[in-house]
Amino acid sequence: MQFTYKTNGVCSRKIVIDVENGVVENVRFEGGCNGNTQGVAALVKGMKVKDVINRLENIKCGFKNTSCPDQLAQALKKMDAENLE
């Protein structure tokens, strides 16, 4: 199942996430720091949604209240809350 999330407070504009049976299959950030977002996407591939949320939630970027990893956690929480997986 594919889920698209419009980010807030970060350089990336949106995140497209593919999840199957509670496992992250693919993540693609649109915008943001290309190397960092590709790295985050590669690291979470194959992880359980709940584990990604626990690991990435509340990470900050500089003086911002969020980050691209935190936005990915927020996207997965929203997807989970809406029972979209």
C-alpha positions as CSV (number, residue, x, y, z in Angstrom):
1,M,0.0,0.0,0.0
2,Q,1.3,3.4,-0.9
3,F,0.9,6.5,1.3
4,T,1.9,10.1,0.5
5,Y,2.5,12.6,3.3
6,K,3.0,16.3,2.9
7,T,5.8,17.3,5.3
8,N,5.8,20.3,7.6
9,G,8.7,22.3,8.9
10,V,11.5,20.7,6.9
11,C,13.2,21.1,3.5
12,S,11.6,18.0,1.9
13,R,8.1,18.7,0.5
14,K,6.6,15.2,0.7
15,I,7.3,11.6,1.5
16,V,6.0,8.6,-0.5
17,I,6.0,5.4,1.6
18,D,5.2,1.8,0.5
19,V,4.2,-0.5,3.4
20,E,3.1,-4.2,3.2
21,N,2.0,-6.2,6.2
22,G,3.3,-3.6,8.6
23,V,6.8,-3.5,7.0
24,V,8.3,-0.6,5.2
25,E,9.1,-1.6,1.6
26,N,10.2,1.7,0.1
27,V,10.5,5.4,1.1
28,R,11.0,8.3,-1.3
29,F,11.5,11.9,-0.1
30,E,10.8,14.7,-2.5
31,G,13.2,17.5,-1.8
32,G,15.4,17.8,1.2
33,C,19.1,16.8,1.6
34,N,19.4,14.1,-1.0
35,G,22.1,12.1,0.6
36,N,20.5,12.1,4.0
37,T,17.0,11.3,2.8
38,Q,18.4,8.5,0.7
39,G,20.3,7.2,3.7
40,V,17.2,7.3,5.9
41,A,15.1,5.5,3.3
42,A,17.7,2.8,2.9
43,L,18.0,2.2,6.6
44,V,14.3,1.8,7.3
45,K,13.7,-0.5,4.3
46,G,12.5,-3.9,5.7
47,M,11.8,-2.5,9.2
48,K,8.5,-2.8,11.0
49,V,6.5,0.4,11.0
50,K,6.4,0.6,14.8
51,D,10.1,0.2,15.0
52,V,10.7,3.0,12.5
53,I,8.4,5.3,14.5
54,N,10.2,4.4,17.8
55,R,13.6,5.0,16.3
56,L,13.0,8.2,14.4
57,E,10.3,10.1,16.3
58,N,11.4,13.4,17.9
59,I,14.7,13.7,16.1
60,K,15.4,17.4,15.5
61,C,17.2,19.2,12.7
62,G,19.2,22.2,14.0
63,F,16.9,24.6,15.6
64,K,13.8,23.2,14.0
65,N,11.2,21.3,16.1
66,T,11.3,18.4,13.6
67,S,13.5,16.7,10.9
68,C,13.0,14.6,7.8
69,P,13.4,11.4,9.9
70,D,10.8,12.7,12.4
71,Q,8.5,13.6,9.6
72,L,8.8,10.0,8.3
73,A,7.8,8.8,11.8
74,Q,4.8,11.3,11.8
75,A,3.7,10.0,8.4
76,L,3.8,6.4,9.5
77,K,1.9,7.3,12.7
78,K,-0.8,9.0,10.6
79,M,-1.0,6.1,8.2
80,D,-1.2,3.7,11.2
81,A,-3.9,5.9,12.9
82,E,-6.0,5.9,9.7
83,N,-5.5,2.1,9.4
84,L,-4.2,2.5,5.9
85,E,-1.6,-0.3,5.9
